[in-house]
């Protein structure tokens, strides 16, 4: 019997801390040897031919098959969503089990397992969305779920179906502190958005471009500061998700200067899209609807602050926030009609497949940061933050054999990104026409080729559910003890 199931030879291996040439030996889905030149044979040998090899991506923020209340439907289920992820080099995804108001967290988790079973083609875990922080939910359900491996939870400061008030936020943060769970926060001021939206609609300003006007940077800045303050009060870390603008970044700098454990996430839409993508006039309203997401893309000048914060280390992770609604059909962006006001258009853009190629092309090859920072943002840090490291997020003996072999084009040989290249069930990409120089030539998930030379080749249901370790140490004592 061959000592290895698979050897990847002649790889230019990059991790957070190292870069070297070598061979990677894989057996039963795990990396069992790394050497300059592995002796012996394998059932299969892949010659990387000196190409760059990085850990498979870990997308810590994406939405598949999530229930909605407005008649819309996410375009991707767990098959098409994970297929799309695999074709873009992502080998682990963490979507959300979303509690309904008045409902049970346990029921939400059971529902999401039903949605994922037999469909996912790569490995996955679940975050929890706490939309109803009733005492019995925080006292009884949440501790049991954390113990079972659902160790991260998301809370919203906006959206009527999901938002918590400040007291509920405090109670949830205190519960997360006691349990060693990581809390993710969607930070936008709901009352400000509602007031601005009401006045915009009354003035007849209804086109998609006014979505950005209803959610200016001040709305994100205030909620970011408030979320940081609540976390400081309770003395627990948080992750601020999909940070979009300079003013929120300044609040995170301020918090870090005070020594507070505040983590931050951003997404490609804030690096590469701008308010202009929501439309510069009202002549084609559905064109602008393509890029409605929350927070919205800011002006082009803001992009430099996102890139600077990525290169400086302020951002902990980059996620896709993949939330795909198709343009065609009765359940997508046009669910309320083609002339619907901006507040009735589903929020979200697709991006689970394009996250890594965009980061590699625009970040590494664009000279904004090095390949080690790329690995940190896209794989290692999300694996650590959500309790999956070192099984996921690195290339090391004992880790899962989740690898990406890159096809990197020389300068002057870029290709044009088109929607018809992609594998999501969503019918568009907001990055249509962008010039890229990198795409995965091969994606391995636990040693299985799920994407090779332009062909998807994984079976539905071949992905595994991953219970997560606690990312934080549970804290005893009263959370407010530092203040008394």
URPETA-V764934 format. One record per residue. N is the residue number from 1. RES is the residue in one letter. NEAR is the number of other ideal C-beta (glycine too) atoms within 10 Angstrom. Layout:
N/RES/NEAR, N/RES/NEAR
This chain:
1/X/6, 2/X/13, 3/X/15, 4/X/23, 5/X/19, 6/X/21, 7/X/24, 8/X/29, 9/X/16, 10/X/15, 11/X/25, 12/X/19, 13/X/20, 14/X/21, 15/X/20, 16/X/19, 17/X/10, 18/X/12, 19/X/14, 20/X/11, 21/X/13, 22/X/20, 23/X/22, 24/X/26, 25/X/24, 26/X/25, 27/X/18, 28/X/10, 29/X/17, 30/X/16, 31/X/21, 32/X/17, 33/X/17, 34/X/17, 35/X/11, 36/X/8, 37/X/9, 38/X/20, 39/X/9, 40/X/10, 41/X/11, 42/X/19, 43/X/13, 44/X/13, 45/X/14, 46/X/21, 47/X/13, 48/X/22, 49/X/11, 50/X/10, 51/X/16, 52/X/21, 53/X/24, 54/X/30, 55/X/27, 56/X/32, 57/X/35, 58/X/28, 59/X/32, 60/X/31, 61/X/26, 62/X/28, 63/X/20, 64/X/28, 65/X/20, 66/X/18, 67/X/13, 68/X/15, 69/X/11, 70/X/12, 71/X/10, 72/X/22, 73/X/20, 74/X/26, 75/X/28, 76/X/29, 77/X/18, 78/X/24, 79/X/21, 80/X/21, 81/X/34, 82/X/34, 83/X/26, 84/X/30, 85/X/36, 86/X/31, 87/X/24, 88/X/26, 89/X/32, 90/X/29, 91/X/31, 92/X/30, 93/X/30, 94/X/23, 95/X/28, 96/X/20, 97/X/24, 98/X/24, 99/X/24, 100/X/17, 101/X/12, 102/X/8, 103/X/14, 104/X/17, 105/X/26, 106/X/18, 107/X/13, 108/X/24, 109/X/19, 110/X/12, 111/X/18, 112/X/25, 113/X/12, 114/X/10, 115/X/18, 116/X/24, 117/X/11, 118/X/13, 119/X/20, 120/X/27, 121/X/28, 122/X/28, 123/X/24, 124/X/24, 125/X/23, 126/X/25, 127/X/24, 128/X/26, 129/X/22, 130/X/28, 131/X/23, 132/X/17, 133/X/20, 134/X/16, 135/X/9, 136/X/9, 137/X/21, 138/X/21, 139/X/11, 140/X/14, 141/X/20, 142/X/24, 143/X/15, 144/X/11, 145/X/22, 146/X/22, 147/X/12, 148/X/12, 149/X/15, 150/X/23, 151/X/26, 152/X/25, 153/X/25, 154/X/21, 155/X/25, 156/X/21, 157/X/26, 158/X/21, 159/X/15, 160/X/10, 161/X/13, 162/X/21, 163/X/17, 164/X/20, 165/X/11, 166/X/13, 167/X/10, 168/X/17, 169/X/25, 170/X/18, 171/X/20, 172/X/23, 173/X/27, 174/X/20, 175/X/24, 176/X/30, 177/X/22, 178/X/19, 179/X/20, 180/X/17, 181/X/28, 182/X/24, 183/X/25, 184/X/27, 185/X/25, 186/X/22, 187/X/27, 188/X/24, 189/X/20, 190/X/18, 191/X/10, 192/X/18, 193/X/20, 194/X/14, 195/X/12, 196/X/18, 197/X/20, 198/X/12, 199/X/12, 200/X/19, 201/X/15, 202/X/8, 203/X/9, 204/X/10, 205/X/16, 206/X/19, 207/X/21, 208/X/25, 209/X/22, 210/X/24, 211/X/28, 212/X/24, 213/X/17, 214/X/22, 215/X/26, 216/X/17, 217/X/21, 218/X/14, 219/X/25, 220/X/30, 221/X/20, 222/X/18, 223/X/24, 224/X/29, 225/X/18, 226/X/17, 227/X/25, 228/X/23, 229/X/14, 230/X/22, 231/X/25, 232/X/18, 233/X/17, 234/X/23, 235/X/19, 236/X/23, 237/X/18, 238/X/26, 239/X/26, 240/X/27, 241/X/22, 242/X/23, 243/X/25, 244/X/25, 245/X/25, 246/X/19, 247/X/20, 248/X/30, 249/X/26, 250/X/16, 251/X/24, 252/X/22, 253/X/14, 254/X/14, 255/X/22, 256/X/16, 257/X/8, 258/X/9, 259/X/8, 260/X/17, 261/X/14, 262/X/24, 263/X/19, 264/X/23, 265/X/22, 266/X/27, 267/X/28, 268/X/24, 269/X/25, 270/X/26, 271/X/20, 272/X/19, 273/X/23, 274/X/18, 275/X/19, 276/X/14, 277/X/23, 278/X/24, 279/X/24, 280/X/12, 281/X/9, 282/X/14, 283/X/9, 284/X/13, 285/X/21, 286/X/17, 287/X/14, 288/X/26, 289/X/23, 290/X/22, 291/X/23, 292/X/24, 293/X/24, 294/X/20, 295/X/27, 296/X/29, 297/X/27, 298/X/23, 299/X/13, 300/X/12, 301/X/9, 302/X/19, 303/X/17, 304/X/11, 305/X/19, 306/X/25, 307/X/18, 308/X/13, 309/X/21, 310/X/21, 311/X/15, 312/X/12, 313/X/12, 314/X/19, 315/X/23, 316/X/20, 317/X/26, 318/X/29, 319/X/27, 320/X/30, 321/X/28, 322/X/30, 323/X/23, 324/X/28, 325/X/28, 326/X/21, 327/X/16, 328/X/12, 329/X/14, 330/X/10, 331/X/17, 332/X/21, 333/X/28, 334/X/22, 335/X/18, 336/X/15, 337/X/12, 338/X/11, 339/X/10, 340/X/17, 341/X/19, 342/X/27, 343/X/18, 344/X/13, 345/X/25, 346/X/23, 347/X/19, 348/X/22, 349/X/26, 350/X/30, 351/X/28, 352/X/34, 353/X/29, 354/X/26, 355/X/26, 356/X/30, 357/X/22, 358/X/25, 359/X/25, 360/X/25, 361/X/22, 362/X/20, 363/X/25, 364/X/23, 365/X/18, 366/X/13, 367/X/9, 368/X/16, 369/X/18, 370/X/14, 371/X/19, 372/X/17, 373/X/20, 374/X/25, 375/X/24, 376/X/23, 377/X/25, 378/X/28, 379/X/33, 380/X/25, 381/X/23, 382/X/27, 383/X/27, 384/X/20, 385/X/25, 386/X/26, 387/X/22, 388/X/25, 389/X/20, 390/X/15, 391/X/19, 392/X/26, 393/X/30, 394/X/24, 395/X/27, 396/X/15, 397/X/12, 398/X/10, 399/X/19, 400/X/27, 401/X/24, 402/X/32, 403/X/29, 404/X/26, 405/X/24, 406/X/22, 407/X/16, 408/X/16, 409/X/15, 410/X/7, 411/X/7, 412/X/6, 413/X/8, 414/X/15, 415/X/15, 416/X/10, 417/X/19, 418/X/12, 419/X/15, 420/X/6, 421/X/15, 422/X/21, 423/X/19, 424/X/25, 425/X/17, 426/X/28, 427/X/17, 428/X/21, 429/X/22, 430/X/19, 431/X/22, 432/X/13, 433/X/9, 434/X/18, 435/X/11, 436/X/19, 437/X/20, 438/X/23, 439/X/24, 440/X/27, 441/X/19, 442/X/20, 443/X/28, 444/X/27, 445/X/27, 446/X/19, 447/X/21, 448/X/22, 449/X/20, 450/X/28, 451/X/29, 452/X/15, 453/X/9, 454/X/11, 455/X/9, 456/X/15, 457/X/13, 458/X/21, 459/X/11, 460/X/15, 461/X/14, 462/X/17, 463/X/28, 464/X/15, 465/X/14, 466/X/19, 467/X/13, 468/X/24, 469/X/13, 470/X/16, 471/X/19, 472/X/19, 473/X/8, 474/X/13, 475/X/17, 476/X/8, 477/X/10, 478/X/13, 479/X/18, 480/X/12, 481/X/10, 482/X/11, 483/X/9, 484/X/5
